[in-house]
Amino acid sequence: RSREQRERVLASQQRETLSELSVEEVFNRRLALEELDESQQQRLQHLFTTTLHTLAGEHEA
């Protein structure tokens, strides 16, 4: 996770808008910018996925 990685993410983001991305893509790209260890990333990913499933269930009800 270096400056180079951040620059690549920013360069790709400059060519697209948020409306072109899924919620998961936005979250994953933002998470990639953080300097977290693998267990922290996995925990955040799990919590995010759980939250999405919960919200999707509420939306369907």
C-alpha positions in Angstrom: 0.0 0.0 0.0 2.2 2.7 -1.2 1.8 6.0 -2.7 2.0 4.3 -6.1 -1.2 2.3 -5.3 -3.0 5.4 -4.2 -2.0 7.2 -7.4 -3.3 4.4 -9.5 -6.6 4.4 -7.7 -6.9 8.2 -8.0 -6.1 8.0 -11.7 -8.7 5.4 -12.4 -11.3 7.4 -10.3 -10.7 10.5 -12.4 -12.1 8.7 -15.4 -15.3 7.5 -13.9 -18.1 8.8 -11.7 -19.7 7.3 -8.6 -22.9 6.6 -10.5 -20.9 4.2 -12.7 -19.7 2.1 -9.7 -21.5 -0.3 -7.5 -21.7 0.3 -3.7 -19.3 -2.5 -3.2 -16.8 -1.1 -5.7 -16.8 2.3 -3.9 -16.3 0.7 -0.5 -13.5 -1.6 -1.8 -11.7 1.3 -3.5 -12.0 3.4 -0.3 -10.8 0.6 1.8 -7.8 0.1 -0.5 -6.6 3.6 0.4 -6.4 2.8 4.1 -3.3 1.3 5.7 -4.9 -1.5 7.6 -3.7 -5.0 8.3 -5.4 -7.9 6.6 -7.5 -8.9 9.6 -8.8 -5.3 9.9 -9.7 -5.2 6.2 -11.5 -8.6 6.5 -13.4 -7.4 9.5 -14.5 -4.2 7.8 -15.4 -6.1 4.6 -17.6 -8.5 6.7 -19.3 -5.7 8.5 -20.0 -3.9 5.3 -21.4 -7.0 3.6 -23.6 -7.7 6.6 -24.9 -4.2 6.6 -25.7 -4.4 2.9 -27.6 -7.6 3.3 -29.5 -6.2 6.3 -30.5 -3.1 4.3 -31.5 -5.1 1.3 -33.7 -7.3 3.5 -35.4 -4.2 5.0 -35.9 -2.7 1.5 -37.7 -5.9 0.4 -40.0 -6.0 3.4 
